[in-house]
């Protein structure tokens, strides 16, 4: 399951969501070789890739970025500007094939004296686009107003994503077609059919994008980030990563510790090598079940509005009834159990989806099926949106499959997911099928980076809600242990994914203070939850 916004699914599962001086060249060349050697992975390729990154960064620092008004179809209004940064496909061969990364920016809103450089953002995924980040300034997002005074807000599409040399695994219109098979198998035949779909999906990735698959890794995206830093004429990186963006930040901080100036990571992927990525997905299934129950409790408390039952059990019974109905006869001919999970999972992801999800459910129970069809069915006329969904899923799959070695034994997958499904039925099988292409992945699978503190790494600010479904709390604790001098802010009794953009008077000023002054609290902090959604 992706660790950013939910997406239409493949097989069972398919983000809607958001860049030249001599001294810099010296810094870009000298520092990575010093830092990145002491880095990360296991593997003799590291030194070559560190040197390759230094070469690419020096080249990018010299070239800079040719900023222009953004293309009309990017939907990024002035004064946001867009450009491209060129990076090697393979950092071990820095003079070989190059690919382009799309970047955008908006200048700091404060004075020249207040400016502290660029703040680069990654929203998660893998597969999420960061290009909407500068729109936080044009949309006058109050939570980010203080940071915007000091920083240019810079977004980018990671390799393989959107406007940056995109990859694809299947025809987008086929990808979104509905209804798909119920992810929860009734028989061995159902499992066999899903296994076939997963294998075909992996083959489709190879057929359509095979030349990029071996290079679609988190370490390569971290190297890209360092090249973008150099192209922006920034000596050090200021980074905000949410969800998968936290893992990207963790890997960057490990490979380039001396290049980090400020780093905020929010809703943390567990960086342990044992978790990336097979176990992380199983852990998600457990956390999703917990947060699904939290939402049902809230719906029950607001029965006067939704009329779905006054207890969690009553709401769950209505859900099971809806699921059974959709399985027998897909609603509107297009919404079956797979589409229901795809829509309803936004509630355990984001508190901001609690009311809208409950409202659609309530209307359906009251006899209005159209609201559910409009919310959960694909829109085949939205070809651009469907292409974006397919691309996001392709990148998600490619990165997770390439980052680590996955179990190839179907018996292991079957045993683990059958066991988990018993007590955690909401997401388990849907998530399994989404990830199963990794069992037959056609490209090389790496050993994950050993995330740790290196020389020069400053204090990192970690922000996490206690009941997050997509990135369970233990991930934040693990990164906190690995990054010495980091501080952890825990939002207690809360579970929304992506905490730093929510209004919380205990959290927002601390994020501002860190970004503006570099100062962290003397100890970890526990904050009360943000306001509970209103029905």
N, C-alpha and C positions, 0 to 999 in steps of 0.2 A: 504494500500500500504506500502510496506516495505520502511524503511528510509535508505536503503543502496542501493546496486546496484540492478537494476531490474532483474527479474527472469522470467522464463517460468511460465505460470499461471495455476491455477486449475480453473475449470469451465470456467472462463474467463481469469483469471490471473494466472499466475503460481507463487543469487547474483553471478553474476560471480565475481569475485573480484580479500585477504591476510592472576612461576612460584612458628650452632644450639646451640644457646647458652642459658644459664640460663636467661640472661637478656631479651632475645627475648621472651622466654616462659612467663616470668613474664609480659612483655609488652602485649603479645598476650592474656594472661588470664585476666589481670586487666583492660586493657583499654576498650575492647568491652562492658564489663558489665557496666562500668561507662557511656560510651557514648551511647550505643545502647538503653539503657532504656529510655533515654530522647528523643528517636528517633522519630519515624516516623509514623508508621501506626496508625490506630485505631485498637484496638484489643488486647485482653489479652495475645495472643500468643507471643507478642513481647519480653517479658522478658525471656520466655523459649527459644526463638530463639536466643536472645542475648547470653544467657549462653551457648547454644548449639554451637554457632559460636566460643566462647572463648575456649570451650573444643576441637573443631575440629582444631582450629588454633594452640593450644598448641601441639596437637598430630602431626600436620603437621610440626611444627617447629622442633620437635624432630626427625621426620623421614627424613626431607629434601627431595630432589628430586634426584633420581638415573639417572643422565644424561648419555645418550648414543648417538651414532650416530643415526640419524633418520632412521626409516624403509624406504627401497628403494621406496616403493609405495607412500610415503608422498611427494616425489619430493622436498626435502629440503636438499641441498648439504652441506657437511662439509664446514666450521667449525660450522654450526648450529647444535645444539644438542637438543634432544627430551627427554621427560619424562612424568610422570603422577603424579597427586596429587589426593589423595582420600578425598572425602567430603561426608557428610551425605546427603542422599536423602531428608530427612526432618530434619531441624535444631532443631525442637522441640524434636526430638528423636536422639540425636547425636551418641548414641551407637547402633542405629538400622541399617537398610540397608544403605550400602555405594555405591557410584558411582565413576567412575574415570573420571578425566578431563585431556585431553592432553595439554601439554605445550611445548614450545620450546624457545630457547634463543641463542643469540650470544653475546659474551663478548664485553665490550667497546673497542673502537679502540685506545683510548688514553693511557696514562700511568696509573699506579696504583694510583698515586697521583691525577690524574684528575677524577677518577671514583667516581660517585655520587650514584651508586646503579642501580636498575633495573627500566626500564620504561615499563609499561604494557599497551598493546594496545587492544582496541576493535573497529572493523570497522563498526559495525552497524547491521542492520537486523530488528528485532531480527532474528537470524539464520545465521549471517555471521561468518566465521572462521577468527581468528586472526593469524593463523600460518604462513602466508606469511610475517609478519612484520619484522622478522630478515633478510629477503631477501633484505630489503632496504639497508642493510650494504653490503651484498655480491654483490648486483647489483650496488653498488657505487652511490646511490641516493644522488645527491648533496644537495638537500634541507635539508636532515637529517644528513649530514656529521658532523656538529658541535655537535648536540645532541648525535650522536653515539660515539663521543670521551669520553663523560662523563657517558653514560648509557649503560648497557646491554639492548639490545632490546628483550623483552619477549612477545611472542604471546600465545594465548590459544584458544581452542575451548570451548565456554560456554556449560553448561549442555544441553544435547539433540543434540548438533551439532557435525557432522563429526566424529572425532576420539574420542569424549567424550561421551560415552554411548548414541549413537544417537537414536532419535525417528523417527517414520515414520507413515504416515496416509493412504497411498495408494501405490500400486505397482508402482515403478518409471517409468517403461516403459508405463504403462497406463497413468500416470500423464502427461507425455510429448506428448502423442499422439495428432495428429492434423489432420484436422482442428477442433477446438472447436466451440461451438455456438457463434454467434455474441453477445458480451456483451450488446449491446444496444437493448433493447427489442422492438419488433414491436407490441406485443399483451400481454394480460394477460396470455395466454398460454406459451409465452416465459418466463415470470417472474416465472410462476409456475415450469417450467422445471429447471430454475436456482436455485430456492429455494430447489427443490428436490436434486440437485447436492450438494448444500451447506450442507444440512442435512446429506446426505450420507457421505460427507467428514468428518463431525464432528463424525459420527458413526465410520468411518474407523480409526480415530485417537484414539478413545476409544478402539476399537478392537485390534489395533496393538500396542498401547503405553499407554493404560489407566493407568497403574501403575505409570507412571511418570507425567501425565497431571496435577494433583493438585499441583505439586511441581515445575512446569515450570514457575516460576515468576521472575520478575526483582529483587525484594528483595532477593530471594534465589541466583540469580547470583551475586548480590553484596556481599552476605555472602561468596560465593565461591571465589570471588576476594580477600576477606580478608584472607581466608585460603591459597590461592596461595601466597599472600604477606608473610605470616608467613613461608610457606614452602621454600620460596626464601631467608629466613634469613634477611628479610627487616623489619626494625622497623616501617617504614612508607611507604605509597604507592605513587609512581609517576605514573600518569595515563594519557593516551591520548585516548580520546573517540571521535569517529566521528559518526554523525547521531544517530541511536539508542544508540550508545555508550555514547552519552551525557546524555541520560536518566539514563543509568546504572551508570554513574559517579555522576549524581545528587542524585540518591538514595543512592549510597555508601557514598557520602559526608554528607548525612542526617543521615544515620545509624551509620557511623563511623567518625564523623568530626575530632576527635583527631588523626586519623590514616592517614590523608592526608598530604603529603609533598608538592607535586606540582600536579596540575590538569589542563590539557588543554582540553576544550570541543569545538568541531568544527561542525557547522551545527546542530543547537540545536532543539531537540524535545521539544515542549512546556510541561513543567512539571506540569502544573495546573491539579488538580484532575478532573476539569470539561472537560479537553481535552483528557485525557487518557482513552480509545483510540478511541472511536466512533467519537467524534467531531474532533479530530486531523486528522482523515482520510477525513472528509468532508472539512476541511480547506486545505488539500493537493490538493483536486480536483480544488479548486479556484486558488491556486498557480501554479499548473501544466498548467492550461489554459494560465496564464500570460507568463510563460516561453516558452510554445509552440509557442506563438506569437512572442516572442523575436527571437526564432530560425527561424521562417518563415521570419521575417524581414531581418535576416542575409542572408538567402538563396536568397531572392529577391535582396539584395544588390550585391550578387555575381552571378547574372543571367548569366554573361558572361561565368562562369564556369559550372553552373548547368542547365541552360535553363529550369527553372521551373516557370518562371514568374518574372516580375519586381516589383510586389507589394505583400504584405502579402495576400491580397484577392485572387490573382492569384495562389499563392502557396497553399492556403487553398482549392481552387477549384480543383486543381490537386490531393490533398490529398483525398477529398471527392469522386472524380472520382475513384481513386485507391481503396478506401474502398468499393464503390458500386460494382466495378468489382469483387473484392475478395469475396464479399458477395454472388454474383450471381454464380460465378464459382471460387472456391479457386484456387489461382495461383499455378501452379505445382501440383494441387490436394491437397495441404497441407496448403497453406497460406491463411487463411480467415481473417476477421476483428480482431479477438482475437489475432492472431499471429502478425498482423500488429502493433497493439497497443503495444504488448510485445516488438517488435523490435524498433519501433519509439520512445517509451518513454525514451530511453537512451539519446536522444537529449535534452529534457528539464531537464534531470538529470545532465548531464555532458557536459560542453563545449568541452571536448576532443572527444565527439561523434558527434559533429556538422557536421564536414566535411565528415566523413565516412557514416553517415546516409543520408546526402544530396546526396552523390555520388551514393549510392545504388538506391535511389529514382530516380535520374537523369538517371541512366542506364536503369531502368525499363521503364521510359517514352520514352526513345530513342529506346525501343524495346528489351532490354536484360532482360528477366524475371529471368534468372538463378541466377543472383547476388542477387536478392531479396529472391529467394527460399533458396539459400545457407545461407543468413543472418538470415532469419526469421523462417525457418522450423526447427523442432527438428531433431537431428541426433540420430536415434534409435540405431546406432552401438556404440554410446558413453555411454555405460552402467554406467561407473563411474561418468561421468558428469551428467547424468540423475538422478542417485541416490543422488548426491549432491544437485541438484535442488529440488528434492522432499523433501529431508531432510530439506533444508533451508526453504521451504514453510511450512513444518510441524512445525518447531520451531517458525517461524514467527507467525503462527496461534495460537499455543499453548500458547505462552507468552502473546500475545495481548489479547487472550480470558480469560486467567487466572488472568491477572493483575487487571482487573476492571470488573464491572458489565456492561453488554451490554443490549441495548433495546431488548426485546423479541417480541415486537409487530411488525408484518410485516407492518402494516399500517404506523407506524413511519418511517421505512426504506424506504418504497415506496414513502411516501410524501416528505421526505428530499431529496432523490436522484432524484426524478422526477423534483422537484423545481430547484435543483442545475444543473441538466443536461441541462436545457434550455440555460443557458449562459456559461456553462463549460462542453461542450460535450466530450472533448478529453478523459478524464480519469474517469468521475464520475461513470458510471455503472460498468465498469471493476473493479474499486476499491471496489464498493459495494459488488459485488459477491465474491470477494476475502475475504472480511471480514465477510460475512454473516454466516459462520459456528459458529461464536461467539453468534449468536441469539439462537442457539439450543445446546450450548456447554454442554457436559456431565459432566464436572468436576466443582468443586467449583470455583467461581469467587470472587476475593478479592476486598478490598477497596484500591485504590492506596495510596502509601506513601504520606504524606504531606511534600513535599520537602521544606527544610528551613535550616537556618544557625544554627549550634550547636556549643558548646564550643570547641575551638581549631581549627576550620576550617580556613585554611589560605586563602589568596587571590587566586581566581580561574581565569584563563584566558579563556575568551569566544570569539570565532572567528566565524563570520557569514557573508555570502553574503546577500545582500539586497533583491535579487529576487529569492532566493532558492525555488525550487518547492517542494522538498520532505519534507523539514523541514522549513516552512515559518518563516520569520524574527521575528515575534512576540514571537516565542519560546525563542529566545536568550534574548529578552528584559525581558521576564517573569523570566527566570532563573537568570538574572543579578539582578533583584529586590529581588529575594529570597535569593541569596547568597551574603551576605553583604561583602563589600571589594573586590568583583570581579571587573574585568575590561572587557569591551566589545570593540572588534575591529570589525568595520563594513566595509566590502568591498562594496563600493557604486557602483551602476549601474552594478552590476555583479550578477550572479545567479547560478554559478556552485556549485554542492553539494560536500562538502569536500574541504575546502579552504586551509588548512595548507600544503597540498602536492603540491599546485600550486606555480609557481614562481611569487612572488610579493615582490619587494624590500621594500615595506612598512610593510609587514606582517611577512615574514620569519625571519628577524633579531629580531623582538619583541618576537616571539615564542622561538627562540634560547636564547635570553637574559633571559626570564622568566625561562626556563628549566635549564639554567646554573647558574643563580644568584638568582632566586626567585623574582626578582624585576619586578613590574608592572609599567606602565605609571601612572603619577599622575592623569590623567583623561582618559575617554574613547577616543578612536581614530577612526577617519574615514579615510579609505584608498581609493585611486583610484583603479579602477579595474585592474586585471591582463590582460595580452595581449589578445585581441580578437582573436579567432581562425582564421587561414589562410585557404582559400579554397584549 
